[in-house]
Amino acid sequence: MGEEVPSGGVTKSGAKTAKSDAQKFSKRRPDPAGLAKLEEGDAALKAGDFTAAKALFDQAADICKNSSVTGEKKAKEPKEAKPAADAEPAVEPMRLYLSNPKDNLQAKPMREGVDEKENYAKNTPELLAEHLKVTGGKYITRFPPEPNGYLHIGHAKAMNFNFGQANIAKEQGFGGETIMRFDDTNPEAEKQEYIDSILSNVHWLGNKPCRVTYSSDYFQQLYDFAVQLIKQGDAYVCHQTKDQLRAGRDALRAGRAELPPCTSPPPLAVSPWRSTTVEENLAKFEKMRTGQYAEGEAFLRMKGELMSDNPAMWDTAFYRIKYSIHPHSGDKWCIYPTYDYTHCICDSLENITHSLCTLEFEDHRPLYDWVLDAIKDSGLITSPVMPRQTEFSRLNLQYTVLSKRKLIQLVTGKYVEGWDDPRMPTIAGIRRRGVTPAALRLFCERIGISKADNNIDMSVLEDCSREVLEEDALRAFAVLDPIKLTISNWPEGKVEEFEAEIHPKRPELGTRKIPFSGTVMIDREDFSEDPPKGFFRLVPGGQVRLRFAYVVTAGEMVRNAAGKVVEIKCTYEAETRAGFTPEGQKRVKGIVQWVDADAGLPATVRVYDRLFSTPAPGKDHEDDDFLKDLNPDSLQEYKNAMVEPSLKDAQPGSHYQFERVGFFYVDPKDSAAGAPVFNRVVSLRDNWANKEGAAGGKGGQKQAAAKAAPAVAPADVEDVLRLEIRVGKIVSCERHPDAESLYVEQIDLGEATGPRTIVSGLANYIPLEEMAGRMCTVVCNLKPAKMRGVISAGMVLCGADKEGGTVEILEPPADAEVGELVTFEGFGAPTPDPVLKSGSAQKVWPRVAVDLKTDGEGAAMYKSGRMQTAAGPLTCKTLKNTPVG
């Protein structure tokens, strides 16, 4: 949207920001003189004098800020957020965010600075009453994908919101339903293949539409409405080319950027056909319908508002010519409506009460309501009520791409094996990977719904899969890269059976029998001729326990012609059967899984990993080439793997945990009788946390060595050294969309992935305008926490005087380098955990926080040692001898 810039240089948004700040001070200290200035500022804002408005709002803020008048304090909420985001709240269950349909007189909040009569999205009591008679007061949402490709995980978030809100409304007794509507207005890109795939994925996720509709079901009505718009003088047929349209829009933008801005549209922006008569437009539109124009030779445009600050209102196209066979309506039509024209009318025809959309559609809402306003008196629509619009942020997921263009490039360039490749973020790919509907729904609940942009780490989805599969997946042994282990002292011909649990937490499932013939296969990575320190598996002359079976000792090694070990000859100790350790014998540390060489089943095992090796593919390359960041290890295929015989009847679509390897899924596409294919859904632990921890921040910084973190902190490390506390700089800050006491900050921590999204409870203590540009101190390796729907990837440290009601950011010295790792005087170099995720690790911060405080000079202390950077100690400006948290 273009930004109005009058003489004086103050924009509308600048004036509105000043108003917001003044309102904040007026609530605390409602000085009458300040309130009067607020009213004068409102009047100037409505008049379009943004310079005067800002000056008045600034005066109001100063008066109220320095006034002795005190306002009534609000009753404290029982669970008010703390000044710093320190504790991780439990996952919030989905709640009913949407307004009651009975309250939808105002379908969109009023626009500030605009005369009331010009505000859009308003329903009359009569229309709303008529609408409620039809709906019975139910919440009615719709999920409207375009069938021009495969759904991806971002669509799953939108789907979960639409269907979820209707289901909650139904559970709460209001009634709720969701319509599955295909926005099939572009026959060139749409296929029945996509329609079938979308329907399959909607049902797979557990969603039950009340009915399935198509925009093409309404083509005749949409055409009739377009004719009515022409008759009213609200639409015209245009013959401009794409280049002419682009030049006209560029002229409008240039005119608005002038000082002072132009007051009428530049001639270049006005179509030569805008003033064509109604009769001529009706005749031309009929020629369009009957195929008398070539594609691109004519199209129908709204007669909008060329001087609007919203480009969506600049005579947007409503109909265009396309000589393509439509997958649903066939060859009946050669003119097709645009999305902007179609979906608002379909919403009205289907009595949608709540239109849920991502933020990029917010600027299109005036156009949505313009169309419904223009046709509501036509008599062609029974209940033209405007649905309540709710916007939410798109899903931004790290280590992948969600752009349709980039996904197409991956498929057509053969970088993946199709749209359902298990590495793809498409729902088809996620399904084939083996992620369950329950895990994907849990992921959608974890990331929540908000207007704030945030980048979700892939580990959130992976953790959801682990959580679900830990409970559901049956256990089994598998050897991916087999090496033969022959027990030389095993009685010839003897075969034993060992019993193992099918699932350790579900005893009702019983046990499985695993045969043991004395010749077994173990995984090659469980044997090492030159073992690294801490390797407890099989080594020459060493011992290891075969899980559920015996302790064996490695002896002779048999090699092939290339010198590679292909067989290990061992001896076993009969008295160590089934985990028993004889009295006086030292317990063997290493335990490995195995598969009997005779009874085991051949299988193909595909170990999938993240498709990209960096969180933001392409970001670090000058040409933005995301393909340069493809992960070469995203697929490792083991065609000679072996699995235990209990899997001989493993059905496609079933899940297993291969012990010490990961969670796997029987591929429903490539598996065959006697030749199963197992896809790894997710590893047993988050291996990427260790990679990221070791990678540190940006390369080349002075503190690069200090930033490298070990994979696991030693057990005797002081708690404070397990924390990753870094110098940060607040790049930007905005109020949390759903919590007045919270800010959502973007903080630069010197990381290659860019600024982190961090939520803090500072909104009641530090003015918004003082946040951006400030240096701060951030705890970086706490487990990400959802704060009122926004994932917070860290915690800003602050000093707090609870009695005085003062909170101050703990600030590093001015010369401290962004990203520098904070140290503690007298405690040595920090060895932070990658992420403090486990139950025991999450107790580290609370134990440290007890001993964090400022001293008599305001310097931050842990016990007797100062928190410091290379440039000096961290301090609070005025707070002395107060807690830090």
Sequence and secondary structure as in RCSB ss.txt:
>XXXX:A:sequence
MGEEVPSGGVTKSGAKTAKSDAQKFSKRRPDPAGLAKLEEGDAALKAGDFTAAKALFDQAADICKNSSVTGEKKA
KEPKEAKPAADAEPAVEPMRLYLSNPKDNLQAKPMREGVDEKENYAKNTPELLAEHLKVTGGKYITRFPPEPNGY
LHIGHAKAMNFNFGQANIAKEQGFGGETIMRFDDTNPEAEKQEYIDSILSNVHWLGNKPCRVTYSSDYFQQLYDF
AVQLIKQGDAYVCHQTKDQLRAGRDALRAGRAELPPCTSPPPLAVSPWRSTTVEENLAKFEKMRTGQYAEGEAFL
RMKGELMSDNPAMWDTAFYRIKYSIHPHSGDKWCIYPTYDYTHCICDSLENITHSLCTLEFEDHRPLYDWVLDAI
KDSGLITSPVMPRQTEFSRLNLQYTVLSKRKLIQLVTGKYVEGWDDPRMPTIAGIRRRGVTPAALRLFCERIGIS
KADNNIDMSVLEDCSREVLEEDALRAFAVLDPIKLTISNWPEGKVEEFEAEIHPKRPELGTRKIPFSGTVMIDRE
DFSEDPPKGFFRLVPGGQVRLRFAYVVTAGEMVRNAAGKVVEIKCTYEAETRAGFTPEGQKRVKGIVQWVDADAG
LPATVRVYDRLFSTPAPGKDHEDDDFLKDLNPDSLQEYKNAMVEPSLKDAQPGSHYQFERVGFFYVDPKDSAAGA
PVFNRVVSLRDNWANKEGAAGGKGGQKQAAAKAAPAVAPADVEDVLRLEIRVGKIVSCERHPDAESLYVEQIDLG
EATGPRTIVSGLANYIPLEEMAGRMCTVVCNLKPAKMRGVISAGMVLCGADKEGGTVEILEPPADAEVGELVTFE
GFGAPTPDPVLKSGSAQKVWPRVAVDLKTDGEGAAMYKSGRMQTAAGPLTCKTLKNTPVG
>XXXX:A:secstr
      TTS  HHHHHHHHHHHHHHHHHS  HHHHHHHHHHHHHHHTT HHHHHHHHHHHHHHHHT         
  TT   SS  S          S  GGGTTBSS   TTS GGG   B  HHHHHHHHHHHTT EEEEE   SSS 
 BHHHHHHHHHHHHHHHHHHHTTS EEEEEEE    TTT  HHHHHHHHHHHHHTT   SEEEEGGGGHHHHHHH
HHHHHHHTSEEEE   HHHHHHHHHHHHHHHHSSS  SS  GGGS TTTT  HHHHHHHHHHHHTT S TTT EE
EE   TT S GGGS  EEEEE    BTTTBTS SEEE HHHHHHHHHHHTT SEEEEEGGGGGGHHHHHHHHHHH
TTSSS S     EEEEE   EETTS   HHHHHHHHHTTSSSSTT TTSSBHHHHHHHT  HHHHHHHHHHH   
SS  EE HHHHHHHHHHHHHHH EEE EESSEEEEEETTS TT  EEEEEES TT GGG EEEEEE SEEEEEGG
GB SS  TT  SB TT EEEETTS EEEEEEEEE TTS EEEEEEEEEGGGGGG   TTS     EE  EETTT 
EEEEEEEE  SBSSSSTTTTSTT  GGGGB TTSEEEEEEEEE GGGGG  TT EEEETTTEEEEE TTT BTTB
 EEEEEE SS HHHHHHHHH SSTT TTHHHH   SS  TTS GGGG  EEEEEEEEEEE TT TT EEEEEE S
 TT  EEEEES TTTS GGGTTT EEEEE  B  EEETTEEE  EE EEEETTTTEEEE B  TT  TT B EET
TS S    S B STTGGGHHHHHHTTEEE TTSBEEETTEEEEETTEE B SS  S BB 
